Amino acid sequence: MTQSGAGVDETGRLVRDAAGFLLRRDLGGTYRLVLLRVPVDLVEKRVRVQGFYMGDDIVEADGVAPA
């Protein structure tokens, strides 16, 4: 189980839904992303997300980049 505040560095597919953005993780499962910048050009593409785990499968993303 990931601790709140832990660093996250994951790859997967960036998906948009009605509530915002999700990362479908390569390792399985999803993270809901809290983003300052909306990466519309990366939707439905494989990306690398770096940030901090906030709990309840929510990640505050510092960066989203092509993987």
Sequence and secondary structure as in RCSB ss.txt:
>XXXX:A:sequence
MTQSGAGVDETGRLVRDAAGFLLRRDLGGTYRLVLLRVPVDLVEKRVRVQGFYMGDDIVEADGVAPA
>XXXX:A:secstr
   TT EEEEEEEEEEETTEEEEEETTSSEEEEE SS  GGGTTSEEEEEEEEEETTEEEEEEEEE 
